[in-house]
């Protein structure tokens, strides 16, 4: 999943974007038309700098290119796109032969402002995103919300209850009442990239416990 809009570089003839890396976390990907091998770098959690992978050719992807890519992609919107390639200084999205469900998801865009507001809300004193704070807040909401209580009593699905709780909380945090369910889901996906265990692990367990208790009652 591409996490930021694709940008055109000036240091080298290429385009760049940030996305989730297979090794975990996010990184910078640079694509140029005269090279089959893309330039890939992880982002250091300590220094915040780009660290190119061992198989990234330095002659094709110099440090200056990664520095420019980092600067240009900072603070951009978050969205999903298809595969990206560089052709005559403009970006083209490779279209599948048949329209897949993922193609519809490509239209979902979340503003950097909304995403950062959620991250800021649930960051600890050190400024790091805390899943403990997020889950505790959602669990508290589940126990105080009359709507959630009615959903539990009606034995609605775990997903429906989680979607309602996260959607309500995120709209309140961002102040964006027009935030769609799809945008809320995308924010959750972006948050989930950082946690291999799943961002809502504790909250999901609490919902299941509440549903189980309601079923016994």
FIPA-213891 format. One record per residue (C-alpha): residue in three letters; x, y, z; residue number from 1. Coordinates in nm, 3 decimals. Layout:
["Ala" [X Y Z] NUM]
...
# end
This chain:
["Unk" [0.000 0.000 0.000] 1]
["Unk" [0.139 0.339 -0.101] 2]
["Unk" [0.117 0.573 0.194] 3]
["Unk" [0.174 0.908 0.025] 4]
["Unk" [0.113 1.073 -0.310] 5]
["Unk" [0.369 1.003 -0.581] 6]
["Unk" [0.613 1.290 -0.633] 7]
["Unk" [0.854 1.373 -0.917] 8]
["Unk" [1.219 1.421 -0.822] 9]
["Unk" [1.455 1.680 -0.968] 10]
["Unk" [1.786 1.528 -0.853] 11]
["Unk" [1.738 1.227 -1.083] 12]
["Unk" [1.474 1.140 -1.348] 13]
["Unk" [1.244 0.945 -1.121] 14]
["Unk" [0.932 0.942 -0.906] 15]
["Unk" [0.911 0.849 -0.540] 16]
["Unk" [0.662 0.759 -0.270] 17]
["Unk" [0.641 0.612 0.078] 18]
["Unk" [0.491 0.272 0.143] 19]
["Unk" [0.488 -0.018 0.385] 20]
["Unk" [0.795 -0.236 0.338] 21]
["Unk" [0.783 -0.615 0.340] 22]
["Unk" [1.031 -0.611 0.627] 23]
["Unk" [0.788 -0.402 0.834] 24]
["Unk" [0.749 -0.029 0.893] 25]
["Unk" [0.750 0.233 0.619] 26]
["Unk" [1.015 0.341 0.375] 27]
["Unk" [1.096 0.535 0.059] 28]
["Unk" [1.063 0.382 -0.288] 29]
["Unk" [1.217 0.552 -0.593] 30]
["Unk" [1.132 0.442 -0.947] 31]
["Unk" [1.322 0.557 -1.255] 32]
["Unk" [1.252 0.470 -1.616] 33]
["Unk" [1.603 0.358 -1.708] 34]
["Unk" [1.639 0.099 -1.431] 35]
["Unk" [1.441 -0.218 -1.359] 36]
["Unk" [1.557 -0.222 -0.998] 37]
["Unk" [1.376 0.040 -0.785] 38]
["Unk" [1.559 0.224 -0.510] 39]
["Unk" [1.428 0.123 -0.169] 40]
["Unk" [1.521 0.260 0.172] 41]
["Unk" [1.386 0.209 0.520] 42]
["Unk" [1.335 0.509 0.748] 43]
["Unk" [1.543 0.505 1.067] 44]
["Unk" [1.325 0.534 1.378] 45]
["Unk" [1.608 0.709 1.562] 46]
["Unk" [1.756 0.952 1.309] 47]
["Unk" [1.458 0.974 1.071] 48]
["Unk" [1.695 0.933 0.775] 49]
["Unk" [1.658 0.704 0.475] 50]
["Unk" [1.871 0.387 0.486] 51]
["Unk" [1.900 0.230 0.138] 52]
["Unk" [1.881 -0.149 0.111] 53]
["Unk" [2.193 -0.345 0.016] 54]
["Unk" [2.066 -0.414 -0.337] 55]
["Unk" [1.990 -0.049 -0.413] 56]
["Unk" [2.255 0.076 -0.659] 57]
["Unk" [2.406 0.399 -0.526] 58]
["Unk" [2.493 0.523 -0.875] 59]
["Unk" [2.128 0.509 -0.979] 60]
["Unk" [1.982 0.620 -0.645] 61]
["Unk" [2.215 0.862 -0.464] 62]
["Unk" [2.160 0.980 -0.108] 63]
["Unk" [2.046 1.319 -0.243] 64]
["Unk" [1.756 1.150 -0.424] 65]
["Unk" [1.634 0.983 -0.105] 66]
["Unk" [1.671 1.310 0.087] 67]
["Unk" [1.460 1.491 -0.173] 68]
["Unk" [1.201 1.212 -0.169] 69]
["Unk" [1.177 1.231 0.211] 70]
["Unk" [1.124 1.608 0.198] 71]
["Unk" [0.868 1.601 -0.085] 72]
["Unk" [0.655 1.321 0.061] 73]
["Unk" [0.647 1.458 0.416] 74]
["Unk" [0.296 1.562 0.521] 75]
["Unk" [0.119 1.453 0.202] 76]
["Unk" [-0.215 1.275 0.192] 77]
["Unk" [-0.242 0.902 0.247] 78]
["Unk" [-0.400 0.686 -0.019] 79]
["Unk" [-0.392 0.357 -0.205] 80]
["Unk" [-0.269 0.333 -0.562] 81]
["Unk" [-0.187 0.065 -0.815] 82]
["Unk" [0.167 -0.014 -0.924] 83]
["Unk" [0.373 0.290 -1.021] 84]
["Unk" [0.627 0.346 -1.297] 85]
["Unk" [0.823 0.643 -1.434] 86]
["Unk" [0.755 0.729 -1.798] 87]
["Unk" [0.869 1.059 -1.954] 88]
["Unk" [0.862 1.245 -1.622] 89]
["Unk" [0.501 1.159 -1.545] 90]
["Unk" [0.342 0.892 -1.331] 91]
["Unk" [0.124 0.622 -1.478] 92]
["Unk" [-0.077 0.367 -1.287] 93]
["Unk" [-0.067 0.017 -1.431] 94]
["Unk" [-0.428 -0.089 -1.489] 95]
["Unk" [-0.529 -0.452 -1.436] 96]
["Unk" [-0.702 -0.635 -1.720] 97]
["Unk" [-1.020 -0.666 -1.515] 98]
["Unk" [-1.147 -0.428 -1.252] 99]
["Unk" [-1.072 -0.568 -0.907] 100]
["Unk" [-1.223 -0.465 -0.571] 101]
["Unk" [-0.887 -0.302 -0.485] 102]
["Unk" [-0.935 -0.059 -0.772] 103]
["Unk" [-1.231 0.097 -0.596] 104]
["Unk" [-1.023 0.134 -0.280] 105]
["Unk" [-0.771 0.341 -0.474] 106]
["Unk" [-1.008 0.638 -0.451] 107]
["Unk" [-0.993 0.642 -0.072] 108]
["Unk" [-0.781 0.933 0.050] 109]
["Unk" [-0.712 1.049 0.404] 110]
["Unk" [-0.570 1.392 0.473] 111]
["Unk" [-0.240 1.411 0.655] 112]
["Unk" [-0.403 1.651 0.903] 113]
["Unk" [-0.670 1.398 1.005] 114]
["Unk" [-0.424 1.110 1.034] 115]
["Unk" [-0.178 1.314 1.239] 116]
["Unk" [-0.458 1.430 1.472] 117]
["Unk" [-0.537 1.068 1.558] 118]
["Unk" [-0.170 0.984 1.608] 119]
["Unk" [-0.120 1.289 1.829] 120]
["Unk" [-0.422 1.199 2.042] 121]
["Unk" [-0.281 0.857 2.121] 122]
["Unk" [0.088 0.942 2.154] 123]
["Unk" [0.266 0.896 2.487] 124]
["Unk" [0.486 1.150 2.666] 125]
["Unk" [0.779 1.050 2.447] 126]
["Unk" [0.575 1.137 2.137] 127]
["Unk" [0.538 0.776 2.021] 128]
["Unk" [0.207 0.626 1.912] 129]
["Unk" [0.071 0.417 2.201] 130]
["Unk" [-0.165 0.131 2.122] 131]
["Unk" [-0.225 0.094 2.495] 132]
["Unk" [-0.368 0.448 2.511] 133]
["Unk" [-0.575 0.389 2.198] 134]
["Unk" [-0.722 0.060 2.318] 135]
["Unk" [-0.794 0.189 2.669] 136]
["Unk" [-0.980 0.488 2.527] 137]
["Unk" [-1.188 0.269 2.296] 138]
["Unk" [-1.266 0.023 2.575] 139]
["Unk" [-1.377 0.312 2.797] 140]
["Unk" [-1.596 0.442 2.515] 141]
["Unk" [-1.753 0.097 2.468] 142]
["Unk" [-1.855 0.088 2.833] 143]
["Unk" [-1.999 0.441 2.841] 144]
["Unk" [-2.168 0.461 2.500] 145]
["Unk" [-2.541 0.386 2.501] 146]
["Unk" [-2.516 0.307 2.129] 147]
["Unk" [-2.248 0.046 2.188] 148]
["Unk" [-2.449 -0.103 2.472] 149]
["Unk" [-2.751 -0.137 2.243] 150]
["Unk" [-2.533 -0.297 1.974] 151]
["Unk" [-2.400 -0.544 2.229] 152]
["Unk" [-2.753 -0.624 2.347] 153]
["Unk" [-2.858 -0.678 1.985] 154]
["Unk" [-2.556 -0.910 1.945] 155]
["Unk" [-2.422 -0.723 1.645] 156]
["Unk" [-2.090 -0.832 1.497] 157]
["Unk" [-1.752 -0.750 1.647] 158]
["Unk" [-1.660 -0.561 1.330] 159]
["Unk" [-1.976 -0.349 1.335] 160]
["Unk" [-1.916 -0.248 1.695] 161]
["Unk" [-1.547 -0.175 1.635] 162]
["Unk" [-1.626 0.029 1.322] 163]
["Unk" [-1.884 0.236 1.509] 164]
["Unk" [-1.649 0.304 1.801] 165]
["Unk" [-1.345 0.394 1.589] 166]
["Unk" [-1.553 0.603 1.350] 167]
["Unk" [-1.711 0.801 1.633] 168]
["Unk" [-1.381 0.855 1.811] 169]
["Unk" [-1.184 0.952 1.499] 170]
["Unk" [-1.451 1.201 1.385] 171]
["Unk" [-1.448 1.360 1.730] 172]
["Unk" [-1.068 1.374 1.742] 173]
["Unk" [-1.024 1.521 1.393] 174]
["Unk" [-1.331 1.743 1.410] 175]
["Unk" [-1.407 1.612 1.062] 176]
["Unk" [-1.771 1.498 1.066] 177]
["Unk" [-1.748 1.415 0.696] 178]
["Unk" [-1.487 1.145 0.758] 179]
["Unk" [-1.628 0.838 0.579] 180]
["Unk" [-1.624 0.480 0.703] 181]
["Unk" [-1.373 0.400 0.427] 182]
["Unk" [-1.143 0.680 0.545] 183]
["Unk" [-1.171 0.561 0.906] 184]
["Unk" [-1.076 0.210 0.788] 185]
["Unk" [-0.776 0.348 0.598] 186]
["Unk" [-0.655 0.535 0.907] 187]
["Unk" [-0.682 0.209 1.098] 188]
["Unk" [-0.476 0.032 0.831] 189]
["Unk" [-0.207 0.298 0.849] 190]
["Unk" [-0.195 0.269 1.228] 191]
["Unk" [-0.191 -0.110 1.202] 192]
["Unk" [0.124 -0.107 0.987] 193]
["Unk" [0.330 -0.021 1.292] 194]
["Unk" [0.191 -0.305 1.505] 195]
["Unk" [0.229 -0.662 1.374] 196]
["Unk" [-0.008 -0.783 1.649] 197]
["Unk" [-0.291 -0.561 1.531] 198]
["Unk" [-0.373 -0.216 1.655] 199]
["Unk" [-0.708 -0.311 1.813] 200]
["Unk" [-0.604 -0.638 1.978] 201]
["Unk" [-0.716 -0.546 2.333] 202]
["Unk" [-1.028 -0.365 2.214] 203]
["Unk" [-1.132 -0.661 2.000] 204]
["Unk" [-1.090 -0.892 2.299] 205]
["Unk" [-1.308 -0.663 2.511] 206]
["Unk" [-1.583 -0.655 2.248] 207]
["Unk" [-1.581 -1.034 2.232] 208]
["Unk" [-1.604 -1.052 2.611] 209]
["Unk" [-1.899 -0.812 2.616] 210]
["Unk" [-2.077 -1.007 2.343] 211]
["Unk" [-2.016 -1.332 2.528] 212]
["Unk" [-2.155 -1.186 2.850] 213]
["Unk" [-2.461 -1.055 2.665] 214]
["Unk" [-2.521 -1.395 2.512] 215]
["Unk" [-2.514 -1.564 2.853] 216]
["Unk" [-2.747 -1.303 2.996] 217]
# end
